[in-house]
Amino acid sequence: MSNQCDIIVRNGTIVDGTGTKKYVGDVIIIGSKIVEVGRNVASKYGVPNKYDIDATGKIVCPGWTDVHTHYDAQAMWDPLCQPSGPAGVTTVITGNCGVGCAPTRNTKKGRDFMVNTLGVIEDIPGDVLRQGIKWKLNNGKPWESFPEYLQCMEELNFACDIGALIPHSQIRPWVLGEDRAALADLPGGPFKTPILETEKKEMAAIVKEAIEAGALGFSTNRFYGHRDGNNTLAAGTLADVDEVVYMAKAMAEAGGGMLEMHNDFRSYDDIPEQAMDPKLRSEHAKRENKWIHFVAREYGLPINWLGGVPPEVLNRWQMNDELIYNQMLVRPQSMILSFPSRFHPFTASKTLRTMKSNNTLTYENLVKSKTIIIEEVKNVMKQDTRVGKIIRESWNDDNFATYYPITETFDYEPATEESILNRARKAGTTCLEYAYDHMLTKNASGVIWNGNSNNVTDFYEARLKDFSSPYIVPGISDAGAHLAIFQDGTTPTSMISFWARDRKKGHGFTLEYAVKKQARDTAYMYGLTDRGTLEKGKKADLNIIDFDHLRIHHPELVHDLPTGAPRWSQKVTGYDFTILSGEITFENGKHTGVLPGKLVKNPRHLKERIARRMPLPDVPDEFKGYRKNMRIDENGSVNDMDTMLQASLNAESGISNASRIANVLEEEQRSKL
């Protein structure tokens, strides 16, 4: 008698996520679990109860986990988590970089604080957040605490599983109140307005409560470029070390979780980099490394941040039983420009701004007004004004060396000669004119991509080395954020299509290795060992891919946010089926209507590891209030608008800064229409 099952995926090329060699075989699914994987195993089963999928010639692999998204709010109005869900992603982690939705008090001041932080740092329009967020539980009660936010997410259904980190920037106002939340993050703030030890312990208790309720961990920002709508560093950025370590200890006491952060290792105070004391900056970097190793070693917690550590160093730390990871970009995180987008050189033109405000931004009008728009931009560049400085420094010829027109033959490793600068020189025209003409293509929907380098191959060669480490995972897609600035939510597909198939200017990875990095290594870093590989007993999260035809299409601007506001979208074709928890969620890129995705709760995988360290050591005195004893340089505050904007232009990580500069430009220029 034949065995019964729900789904058979037969005759596919199995790339199981473990890194072992691919082979032709079958996957058998009952309910939400894989019950068998192997060669010719389908012969033991009768007609499946649900689906019999012939995967001949197709890749069958685990679903992707994206460890760095900002779907905290978007998932409430977009259960497909676009573009991730339709592009093979089956698990997303939210609450990264120390920003997110909760905890948030149910007051105007409380909600405004969250919107002013998450909305500005991650470039999500405030009105979109206010209108799109589900503010109440099914019982009609507004959610406020982090456990209540998790309850709200549990009441929803998605096309992806969603795990959440509790963000530092929302813990601060919950404990200190909105007015005090970021005072210690102003220039000299840690010295002028120190936070009491009792308040730090109260914040730690909030983290403990969140972990016990199911949060996957805690996130914090210690990066100079993340600022709210008041140009103040995200709440908690300049936190004394003991504030962070108290929260780490509380997380360990609750059973453990990930400590995720964005850390520049140099911002000992909110002052321009050129005004920093080199000695203090060096001392700060050493102190940051010291507390990180303390938390990893003494509390047994995993820690990850956004790149920067050589693979050989991470390998050494892991050999020392310190679970320290990095996540790294799969492709350059880049602005994309078109006439309707927020930030491009022609926003300096009053004529173009008038077209946008009057909804007359048409091909015909743009052709007719080309000369006057370019002249207006050139005139603004000559002005000794804030806007003139921004446009001049953002769009000079040297900067155009890093911008590339997206053409029909475009790939994400363009040659240097393909830049706007070199194309303009070859054509005997100016960069502004060449950029304008390209943006006019496709009925004025032409797109330009910023590779952040005039030699993109150098970027990929560095990533080739990074991803050789098992402790550096693909990440920083920022899916759900920077909606009108860029779109990298499809980078998990790039890990497969670019790195395992398309790269021509250097070495890539085998398909088996690329799948392991994007499916297993990402999930396992968070202790989600129930997924990430195709093995008996694992969660039935699969992609069935027409690998030869897997394609990331050119980005396009769509207006489908709750208020009709624009966002960059990017379609992917080649995913024949995506299966989540044993349900087909997407077929040929189209949603099937089912939403089996749920909130992923803390797996408690660290309990035994932490138990071996009990009793956990107290926070060392050397970590307590160290900023009080530092010489604080209070000159050159970045809250001075000109200095702040200059700092934004010079910052190494430009996406959040581009969003903030765009806000300033829009506010200042709106009055000049």
C-alpha positions in Angstrom: 0.0 0.0 0.0 1.4 3.4 -1.0 2.1 6.1 1.6 0.0 9.2 1.7 1.4 12.8 1.5 0.2 16.3 0.6 2.8 17.4 -1.9 5.3 15.7 -4.1 8.0 17.7 -5.8 9.5 15.2 -8.2 12.5 14.9 -10.5 14.0 18.3 -9.4 17.6 19.2 -9.1 17.9 19.2 -5.3 20.2 21.9 -3.8 19.4 21.2 -0.2 21.1 24.2 1.5 23.7 22.1 3.3 26.4 22.9 0.7 26.5 19.3 -0.5 26.5 18.5 -4.3 23.2 18.9 -6.1 21.4 15.8 -7.4 18.1 14.9 -9.1 15.5 13.8 -6.6 12.2 14.3 -4.9 10.8 16.2 -1.9 7.8 14.8 0.0 5.7 17.1 2.2 3.0 16.3 4.8 1.4 19.3 6.4 4.0 21.9 7.1 7.0 19.5 7.3 9.3 17.8 4.9 9.0 14.1 5.6 11.5 12.8 3.0 14.1 14.0 0.5 16.1 11.9 -1.9 16.5 10.0 -5.1 13.4 8.3 -6.4 11.6 8.6 -3.0 8.4 9.6 -4.7 7.8 6.0 -5.9 6.9 5.1 -2.3 3.9 7.5 -2.3 0.5 7.5 -4.0 -1.3 10.4 -5.6 -0.7 13.4 -3.2 -3.6 15.0 -1.5 -2.8 18.5 -2.8 -0.1 18.9 -5.4 2.1 16.8 -7.6 4.8 19.1 -9.0 7.0 18.0 -11.9 10.3 19.9 -11.2 12.3 18.3 -14.1 15.0 20.7 -15.1 14.3 23.0 -12.2 16.3 23.9 -9.0 14.6 22.8 -5.8 16.0 24.6 -2.8 15.1 26.0 0.6 13.3 29.4 0.9 15.5 32.4 1.6 15.9 34.1 5.0 16.5 37.9 4.8 18.1 38.9 8.1 18.0 42.6 7.6 14.6 44.1 6.7 12.4 46.9 8.0 8.9 45.3 7.4 7.9 46.2 11.0 5.1 48.4 9.7 4.8 47.5 6.0 3.8 43.9 6.8 0.6 45.3 8.4 -0.7 46.7 5.1 1.2 44.5 2.7 1.1 40.8 3.9 3.1 39.8 0.8 6.1 41.8 2.1 6.9 43.0 -1.4 9.3 42.6 -3.1 10.6 39.9 -0.8 7.7 37.4 -0.8 7.3 37.1 -4.6 11.1 36.8 -4.8 11.6 33.6 -2.9 12.0 35.0 0.6 10.2 32.9 3.2 11.5 34.4 6.5 12.3 38.0 7.3 13.8 39.6 10.4 12.6 43.1 11.3 13.5 45.7 13.9 17.1 46.1 12.7 19.4 49.1 13.3 17.7 49.9 16.6 14.6 51.3 15.0 11.1 49.8 14.8 7.5 50.2 15.8 7.3 49.2 19.5 7.1 49.7 22.3 5.1 52.9 21.6 2.7 54.6 23.9 -0.8 55.2 22.6 -0.6 59.0 22.7 0.0 61.5 20.0 3.4 62.2 21.3 4.3 58.5 21.6 3.2 57.7 18.0 4.8 60.9 16.6 8.1 59.9 18.2 8.0 56.5 16.6 7.0 57.9 13.2 9.6 60.7 13.4 12.3 58.0 14.1 11.4 55.0 12.0 9.9 57.1 9.2 12.8 59.4 8.8 15.7 57.0 9.3 14.2 54.4 7.1 12.6 56.8 4.6 8.9 55.7 5.1 6.6 58.7 4.7 5.0 59.6 8.1 1.5 59.7 6.6 2.0 56.2 5.2 2.9 54.9 8.6 0.0 56.6 10.4 -2.5 55.3 7.9 -1.1 51.9 7.2 -0.2 50.6 10.6 -2.7 48.4 12.4 -2.8 50.3 15.7 -5.3 48.0 17.5 -5.5 44.4 18.5 -8.4 42.3 17.4 -10.0 43.0 20.8 -10.1 46.7 20.0 -7.3 47.6 22.5 -4.4 49.7 21.1 -1.1 47.9 21.3 1.6 49.7 23.2 4.2 47.3 24.8 6.4 45.1 22.7 4.6 41.9 23.8 1.4 43.6 22.6 3.0 44.5 19.3 4.0 40.8 18.9 0.4 39.9 19.7 -0.7 42.2 16.9 1.6 40.5 14.5 0.4 37.1 15.6 -3.1 38.1 14.7 -2.1 38.8 11.1 -1.1 36.4 8.3 1.7 36.9 5.8 3.3 35.4 2.8 6.5 35.2 4.8 7.3 34.2 8.4 8.3 37.3 10.3 10.7 37.5 13.3 11.2 40.7 15.3 13.9 42.4 17.3 13.0 45.0 20.0 14.7 48.3 19.0 16.6 50.5 21.4 15.2 53.7 20.0 11.7 52.8 21.2 12.8 51.5 24.6 14.2 54.9 25.5 10.9 56.9 25.2 9.0 54.0 26.8 11.1 54.4 30.0 12.3 58.0 29.9 9.4 59.7 28.1 9.5 61.1 24.6 11.0 64.5 25.7 14.0 62.9 27.4 14.5 59.9 25.1 17.2 61.4 22.9 18.6 64.2 25.1 21.6 62.1 25.9 22.2 61.7 22.2 22.6 65.4 21.6 26.2 66.8 21.4 27.7 66.4 24.8 24.4 64.7 25.9 25.9 61.8 27.8 27.8 64.3 29.9 25.0 66.9 30.2 22.0 64.7 30.7 23.2 61.3 31.9 20.7 58.5 32.3 20.3 57.0 35.8 21.4 53.5 36.5 17.9 52.7 37.8 16.5 53.8 34.4 19.0 51.7 32.5 17.9 48.7 34.6 14.3 49.5 33.8 15.2 49.5 30.1 16.8 46.1 30.6 13.6 44.8 32.1 11.7 45.9 29.0 14.2 43.8 26.9 13.7 40.8 29.2 9.9 41.1 28.9 10.2 41.3 25.0 12.5 38.2 24.8 10.2 36.2 27.1 7.3 37.2 24.8 9.1 35.9 21.7 11.4 38.6 20.4 14.4 37.2 18.5 16.7 39.7 20.1 17.5 43.3 20.7 18.9 45.9 18.2 20.7 49.2 18.8 22.2 52.0 16.7 25.7 53.3 17.3 26.1 54.9 13.9 26.5 58.6 13.2 24.3 58.6 10.1 21.0 57.5 11.6 19.0 60.6 12.7 15.4 61.4 13.3 13.3 64.2 11.9 14.9 66.7 14.3 18.4 65.8 13.0 19.1 64.2 16.4 20.9 60.8 16.5 18.5 57.9 17.0 17.7 57.5 20.6 20.3 55.3 22.2 23.1 56.0 19.7 25.4 57.5 22.3 24.3 55.3 25.1 26.9 54.5 27.8 28.2 51.0 27.4 26.5 49.8 30.6 23.1 50.7 29.2 23.6 48.3 26.3 25.3 45.6 28.5 22.5 45.7 31.1 20.1 45.0 28.2 22.3 42.2 26.9 22.4 40.6 30.3 18.6 40.8 30.6 18.3 39.1 27.2 20.6 36.3 28.4 18.6 35.9 31.6 15.4 35.6 29.5 16.9 32.7 27.5 19.0 34.6 25.0 18.7 36.2 21.6 20.6 38.1 19.0 22.2 41.5 19.7 22.1 43.3 16.3 23.5 46.7 15.7 24.8 49.3 13.3 28.1 50.5 14.7 30.6 52.9 13.2 33.1 52.3 16.1 34.1 56.0 16.1 31.2 58.2 17.2 32.1 59.0 20.8 29.9 62.1 20.6 27.7 63.9 18.1 30.3 66.1 16.5 31.6 66.2 12.9 34.2 63.6 12.1 36.8 66.2 11.2 36.4 67.8 14.7 36.9 64.5 16.5 39.8 64.0 18.8 41.8 61.1 17.3 42.8 59.8 20.7 39.2 59.8 22.0 38.0 58.1 18.8 40.6 55.4 19.2 39.7 54.9 22.8 36.0 54.7 21.9 36.7 52.0 19.3 38.7 49.9 21.8 35.9 50.3 24.4 33.3 49.2 21.9 35.3 46.1 21.0 35.8 45.4 24.7 32.1 45.3 25.6 31.2 43.3 22.5 33.7 40.6 23.5 32.5 40.7 27.1 28.9 40.1 26.1 29.8 37.3 23.6 32.1 35.6 26.0 30.5 36.1 29.5 26.8 36.0 28.5 27.1 33.6 25.6 25.1 35.8 23.2 25.4 36.0 19.4 26.1 39.5 18.1 26.0 40.7 14.5 26.6 44.0 12.8 26.9 45.5 9.4 30.3 44.4 8.0 33.8 45.6 8.5 35.6 42.6 10.3 38.1 40.6 8.1 37.0 37.0 7.7 40.1 35.7 9.4 39.4 37.7 12.5 35.8 36.6 12.7 37.0 33.0 12.3 39.4 33.5 15.2 36.7 34.9 17.5 34.4 32.1 16.7 37.2 29.6 17.5 37.3 31.3 20.9 33.6 30.5 21.4 32.4 34.0 20.7 29.4 34.0 18.4 30.2 37.2 16.6 28.9 37.5 13.0 28.8 40.2 10.3 26.3 40.7 7.6 27.3 42.1 4.3 25.8 43.6 1.1 25.3 41.2 -1.7 25.4 44.1 -4.3 26.1 47.8 -3.8 23.4 49.5 -1.8 22.6 52.2 -4.3 20.2 55.0 -5.0 18.2 54.7 -8.2 17.1 57.8 -10.0 14.3 58.7 -12.4 12.3 61.9 -12.9 9.5 61.0 -10.5 12.0 59.8 -7.7 12.8 61.9 -4.7 16.5 62.7 -5.1 18.2 63.5 -8.4 20.0 66.6 -9.7 16.9 68.0 -11.5 15.0 68.4 -8.3 17.0 71.7 -8.1 14.9 73.0 -11.0 11.9 75.1 -10.1 10.3 74.2 -13.5 10.6 70.4 -12.7 9.3 70.9 -9.2 6.3 72.7 -10.5 5.6 69.9 -12.9 5.8 67.3 -10.1 3.4 69.4 -7.9 1.0 69.9 -10.8 1.1 66.3 -11.9 2.4 67.5 -15.4 5.6 65.5 -15.3 5.1 64.1 -18.8 7.5 63.1 -21.5 6.3 65.9 -23.8 6.8 68.6 -21.1 10.2 67.2 -20.1 11.4 67.3 -23.7 10.1 70.8 -24.2 11.6 72.1 -20.9 14.9 70.3 -21.1 17.1 73.4 -21.8 15.5 75.5 -19.1 15.6 72.7 -16.5 19.3 72.1 -17.0 20.1 75.8 -16.9 18.2 76.2 -13.7 20.2 73.3 -12.1 23.5 74.9 -13.3 22.4 78.2 -11.8 21.6 76.6 -8.5 25.0 74.9 -8.4 26.6 78.3 -8.6 24.7 79.7 -5.6 26.4 80.0 -2.2 23.3 78.5 -0.5 22.6 75.3 1.3 20.7 73.8 -1.6 23.4 75.0 -4.0 26.0 73.3 -1.9 24.1 70.0 -1.8 23.5 69.9 -5.6 27.0 71.0 -6.4 28.6 68.4 -4.1 26.2 65.6 -5.0 26.1 66.0 -8.8 29.5 67.2 -9.9 31.3 65.4 -12.7 33.4 63.3 -10.3 30.3 61.9 -8.6 28.8 61.0 -12.0 31.7 58.5 -12.3 29.7 56.3 -9.9 26.4 56.5 -11.7 25.4 54.1 -14.5 22.4 54.2 -16.8 20.2 51.1 -16.6 20.0 49.7 -20.1 18.6 46.5 -21.6 22.0 44.9 -21.3 22.7 46.3 -17.8 24.1 44.1 -15.1 25.1 44.9 -11.5 28.8 44.9 -12.2 29.0 47.6 -14.9 32.4 48.5 -16.4 34.0 51.8 -15.6 33.4 53.1 -19.2 29.7 52.6 -18.7 29.4 55.4 -16.1 27.5 58.6 -16.9 30.8 60.5 -16.7 32.6 58.3 -19.3 29.5 58.0 -21.6 29.0 61.8 -21.5 32.7 62.3 -22.5 32.5 59.9 -25.3 29.3 61.5 -26.5 30.8 65.0 -26.3 28.1 66.3 -23.9 27.8 67.2 -20.2 26.9 64.7 -17.5 23.7 66.6 -16.7 22.6 66.5 -20.3 23.5 62.8 -20.7 21.7 61.9 -17.4 18.6 63.9 -18.5 18.5 62.2 -21.9 18.7 58.8 -20.4 16.0 59.6 -17.9 13.9 60.6 -20.9 14.1 57.2 -22.4 11.1 54.7 -22.1 8.6 57.6 -22.1 10.5 59.5 -19.4 10.9 56.5 -17.1 14.6 55.8 -17.7 16.5 54.8 -14.6 20.0 55.6 -13.4 21.8 53.4 -10.8 24.5 54.5 -8.3 27.2 51.9 -7.9 28.9 53.9 -5.1 32.2 53.4 -6.9 33.9 54.1 -10.2 35.1 50.5 -10.0 32.3 48.3 -8.9 34.4 45.2 -9.5 36.5 46.2 -6.5 33.3 46.0 -4.3 32.5 42.5 -5.6 36.1 41.2 -5.1 35.9 42.3 -1.4 32.6 40.5 -1.0 34.0 37.4 -2.6 36.5 37.3 0.3 33.9 38.2 2.9 31.4 35.5 1.9 34.1 32.9 2.1 33.6 33.1 5.9 30.8 31.0 7.4 30.4 33.9 9.9 29.5 36.6 7.3 26.0 36.2 5.9 24.2 38.0 3.1 22.2 40.9 4.5 21.5 44.6 4.6 18.8 44.4 2.0 16.9 47.0 4.0 13.7 45.6 2.4 10.8 47.7 3.5 12.9 50.9 3.9 14.1 53.8 1.8 11.1 53.2 -0.4 11.6 56.1 -2.8 15.4 56.1 -2.7 16.4 52.6 -3.7 15.2 49.0 -3.8 17.4 46.1 -2.7 14.8 43.7 -1.4 15.6 41.4 -4.3 19.2 40.9 -3.3 18.6 37.4 -2.0 17.9 36.5 -5.6 21.1 38.3 -6.6 23.0 35.9 -4.3 21.9 33.1 -6.5 21.6 34.7 -10.0 24.6 37.0 -9.9 27.0 35.1 -7.7 26.3 31.6 -8.9 25.5 32.3 -12.6 26.0 35.7 -14.1 29.3 37.1 -12.8 31.7 37.5 -15.7 34.4 39.9 -14.4 35.7 37.6 -11.6 35.0 34.5 -9.7 31.6 33.7 -8.2 30.3 30.8 -6.0 28.9 27.4 -6.8 25.1 27.3 -6.7 25.3 24.9 -3.7 27.4 27.4 -1.8 25.2 30.4 -2.7 22.1 28.6 -1.6 23.7 27.6 1.7 24.7 31.2 2.4 21.2 32.6 1.6 19.1 29.9 3.1 20.9 28.0 5.9 23.6 30.4 7.2 21.1 33.3 7.5 18.5 31.2 9.4 20.9 29.4 11.6 22.6 32.6 12.7 19.3 33.4 14.4 18.9 29.9 15.8 16.1 29.1 13.3 17.4 25.6 12.6 13.9 24.3 11.8 14.4 25.8 8.3 17.1 26.7 5.8 17.8 23.1 4.5 15.8 20.4 2.7 16.0 17.6 5.3 13.5 15.3 6.9 11.6 17.0 9.7 12.5 20.5 8.5 9.9 23.2 7.8 8.5 22.9 4.3 9.8 26.2 2.9 10.9 25.7 -0.7 11.7 27.5 -3.9 11.3 25.7 -7.3 13.3 27.8 -9.7 13.7 27.9 -13.5 17.3 28.8 -12.9 18.2 29.5 -16.6 15.4 32.1 -16.8 15.7 33.6 -13.3 15.8 37.3 -13.8 15.7 40.5 -11.7 13.9 43.1 -13.8 14.7 46.8 -13.8 13.3 48.8 -11.0 10.1 50.8 -11.5 8.4 53.4 -9.5 4.9 52.5 -8.4 2.3 54.3 -6.3 0.8 51.6 -4.2 1.5 52.7 -0.6 -1.5 53.4 1.7 -1.6 57.1 0.8 -0.7 56.5 -2.9 2.8 57.6 -2.2 5.5 56.1 -4.5 8.0 53.4 -3.8 10.6 51.6 -6.0 9.4 48.1 -7.0 11.5 45.3 -8.6 9.9 42.2 -10.1 11.7 38.9 -10.3 10.7 36.1 -12.7 11.9 32.5 -12.6 10.4 31.4 -9.4 7.9 28.7 -10.6 6.7 28.0 -7.0 7.4 29.2 -3.6 6.1 27.0 -0.8 5.8 28.2 2.8 4.9 25.8 5.6 3.6 23.3 3.0 1.4 25.8 1.2 2.1 27.2 -2.3 2.2 31.0 -1.7 3.4 32.1 -5.2 3.2 30.4 -8.6 5.1 32.0 -11.4 5.4 35.2 -9.3 1.7 35.5 -8.7 0.2 35.2 -5.2 -2.0 32.2 -4.8 -4.2 33.8 -2.1 -2.9 31.8 0.8 -1.1 33.5 3.7 0.5 30.8 5.9 3.2 33.1 7.3 3.3 33.6 11.0 5.3 35.4 13.7 8.5 33.5 14.4 9.2 33.4 18.1 12.5 33.1 19.9 13.6 29.4 19.6 15.4 29.5 23.0 18.3 27.7 21.4 20.9 29.4 23.6 19.5 28.3 27.0 22.0 25.5 27.6 24.9 27.7 26.4 23.9 30.5 28.8 23.2 28.0 31.6 26.9 27.0 31.5 27.7 30.6 32.3 25.4 31.0 35.3 25.5 33.0 37.5 26.0 35.7 34.9 28.6 38.3 35.9 27.4 41.8 36.7 28.1 44.7 34.4 31.7 45.7 35.0 32.3 49.1 36.7 34.5 50.1 33.8 31.5 50.1 31.5 29.4 52.4 33.8 29.1 56.1 32.8 32.5 56.3 31.1 31.3 59.2 28.9 31.1 61.4 32.0 34.8 61.2 32.3 35.6 62.0 28.7 36.6 65.3 27.4 33.6 66.3 25.3 34.2 68.7 22.3 30.9 70.6 22.1 32.0 72.8 19.1 30.7 72.1 15.6 27.4 70.5 16.6 25.9 68.6 13.8 22.6 70.1 14.8 23.9 73.2 13.0 22.1 72.6 9.6 25.0 73.4 7.3 27.4 71.2 9.3 24.8 68.4 9.5 24.3 68.4 5.7 28.0 68.4 5.1 28.4 65.5 7.4 25.6 63.7 5.5 27.4 64.3 2.2 30.6 62.9 3.6 29.2 59.9 5.5 30.3 56.5 4.4 26.9 54.9 4.5 24.8 57.2 2.3 21.3 55.8 2.0 19.8 57.1 5.3 21.7 60.4 4.7 20.3 60.6 1.1 16.8 60.3 2.5 17.4 63.0 5.1 19.0 65.3 2.6 16.0 64.8 0.3 13.8 65.8 3.2 15.7 69.0 3.7 15.7 69.8 0.0 12.0 69.2 -0.3 11.1 71.3 2.7 13.4 74.2 1.6 12.3 74.1 -2.0 8.6 73.6 -1.3 8.5 77.2 -0.2 10.1 78.4 -3.4 7.5 76.9 -5.8 
